[in-house]
Amino acid sequence: MSRLAIFVLCFTIVNCAEDVGWFWHVTDFHYDFSYWTDQLSCNDVVTSPGIFGDYWCDSPWLLIKDSIEGMKGIKSKVDFVLWTGDNIAHIKDENLTLEMNIDSINNITNELKRNFPGIKVYATLGNHDYLPNNQFPPTTNEIYNQIGDMWKDWIGETAQVNQFKTSAYYSLKTVHGLRILGLNTNLYYTSNKVTPNVTDPAGQFQWLDQQLAAAKTNKEKVIITAHIPPGIHTPANIVWFYKQFNDKFLEVIDKHVDSGIIVGMYYGHDHSDGFKVYYNSKDEPAFPIHSAPSVTPWRYKIPEETGDPHNPGVKLVSYNRTTGEPLNIKMYYIDLPDSNSKNKTEWKLEYDFNDVYKTKDVGAASIDDLAKRMTKDRSLIQMYYKYKDVSAGNSGKCDTDCEESILCGFKYYKMSELENCKTTFTNASARVTSTSLIIEFVVTLVTLLITLRLR
């Protein structure tokens, strides 16, 4: 056999062994129809609104349109798109109507269909997509019904479309055999006053348990996607789920994690870039959790605190089509002030995950290793913090407490566990400080004795 034939054969074997595909993850468009008039979403006075938006406000339509077109321009041939909700602006309910919400979601749906024709979009709703905002009910309603019809081409099976109309969650299988579970985690949100006294809102916990059990039986790999993530949002240290729902969600996942069927979770809501690892019963890394930053540049402002500015961003994920394992992430963004000053955008690469973090992939084992390296090399956490806000110039703001919250948040999903983890860091630091003081005292004492003896 010639060398050329051997090379071709080896190349073919390698590519067959790892069939690589791509998908986009985009979230939190938050369209503000009043951006050029009443600026109903803006958290401060904006006298000179930029053409693509302002850090104090939700997205004008041009930013949403440009972001989707930017995705298409970077990579149009993808296997699918994950769209994890929150399309309505941070506007008070009295200034919104059901028709307005439906129209906004429909416009974004059409924009995605126009730019990615024939490509499935696996979409989930965000807490602002309902009216009244946050108050997702555990029963069928007009929004679930209309959105179900709107997304029926993407969801596919009539039974799953009907499931969505009942409870806004669904299950489907990709052309490459991966199981997608699109959840309605808005049911568990602490701002939802409809569901806290319901044991299993919309029966989703039972359904999730059944879906994961069926996936194991059928030897399927599962990707879970939703708007609001479980666990703790760090470094702010906020649990978005009611405690009973966070505990129950983790209980269902723990029941199935050792089977290895879950290969990743993808969420929005945080308006920041991030990742975590979920561990199995042997404390081994099982699967990664990736959160995408928002398209909206809106920053929160409350009496006690003002959020940091952040740029619009979208994530391009490469993955193994056979196993579902994520291989790499390329993060794209625009510099908002620069785009406004030039009256045009440049969607550019913010980072290549494997390149900047020196990982072989973005799966659980690699991120577990990265988290351990971050413990020793805190400059990696400062890099993470920079990317958290999509390079909006907030570097250097993550102090020791912030760093330790992020480190503990990579692994722990209950507040008590995170606090215990941070105490471990504090105690370790105290031991190091105590040892250093003892060494310093001994050195000083020996030096003094030597000096006296020489005299």
Phi, psi and omega in degrees: 000133181289161178298323179296317180296320178296318180298315180298317180297314180297319180297319180295317180298316181299316183289330176289327182291329181225094179277106188265131174235176181226150169213153176268147169235116181230147186203162171052063175291316179049071181285124177254102180294344184258011186304320183268002181235272186271349179049054187292339181268347190288137181264007175202169179288128179240103184275335180230076182296135179284155184297331180256004177126181182217147181301339181272352191232163171282176192288132163287163183300325182300323179294318180296312179299317182292324181293318179291319176294326176296318176302313180299318182294327180284310179203108181268332181270086177239163181285323179193175177234132169264123180237107192257036162082186188064083183249345179266143184291165175283073183237141182299147185303326183294345178259011181234160172224163177302317181297321180295317179297314180298317180298318180297314180294322179295319179296319179291320176303313181294324179294320177293319179295323181292321184272336179233064182296135177077000180256131181290137173245119179264099191253146173227157182272151176253166187299334179275353183281347179263160174227121000297147184298143180079342192269055180295125180271159179273015182227166182298152181199178186295320181294313178303316182296311183291321179291324176302316177294322182296323185256012187297329178293329179279319183288320173092267187302134180302322180297323180282329173297316178295324176299316178299317181296335179278323192211001177067030168225162185197168178226140176206168181242132179284168180295341179262008171090006178277143178267123176256125173249108178266110188262159173252079181281357174298338178296338186256000187291139182293346176269358178272113182267001183273327193252351190300336181260009177264128185296313180222084184305125180060016180064023188288326178297314178297317179298315180298316177302315180293320180295319180291322177296318179294322179297321177296314180299320183270004179057043177261152171261143190239133169249126177256131180224144181193177179277297186270128181275154171283178176081208190241128175277114181249157006273006179290340179059059180243132172261116185285330180276148164304146185305315183295328180281323176298315179298316182292319178300313179297325179298317180294316180295317180300328180297332187244354189296326183290343180286342178076014183280332180277124183248355178172153172233145183224125186227169173238223171076320186289341187062022180215155179280142180185170178207157178215177175230140173254137186248151179272187185292342177265011182062032176258145179298125186256310178203156179270157171238121182243133177245136179264147175287167183278158168283319179296140176270004184308130176247139183283158178211114177235166184306325185272341191199150174237130180290155178287150174293153177210146182274156173295140180211157177220149184248134173249120187246129170263147185209160176278116185296333182281315185262341184081356183294132176288137185256321180200160176231130171246119184262125180245147184204170168240146170278108190299309179300321180294318179297318179294321182291330181264353183059029175200155181256155171228099179284106187240161181289120175278315176200156168253115190306307184297330180286309186284329181260359178057052177247158178275336176198188181243030176277182187298313183297319181292320180287326174300315178297319178298317179299322178292321177294325178297327179300324182269327182242093186290347176296333177292327177290321178296325175295314178303318182293323176298314182287335179308318182258020173057051173053047179265013175087030180256021183297149175084002182267358183264103180278188184300317179297319177298313180301316183288329174296316179296313181300314180289328179291341177296331189244327190254142188239004174237144186298322180297321179292319179296318180295321177296321178297316180294326176297323178298318177297317181297316180295320179296320178295321179295321178295319178296316179297316180297316179297319180297319180294320179296315179299317180298319179295316181297316179299318179296318181295315179297317178300317180296316180296319177297318181297316180295321181293322179295333178286000000 
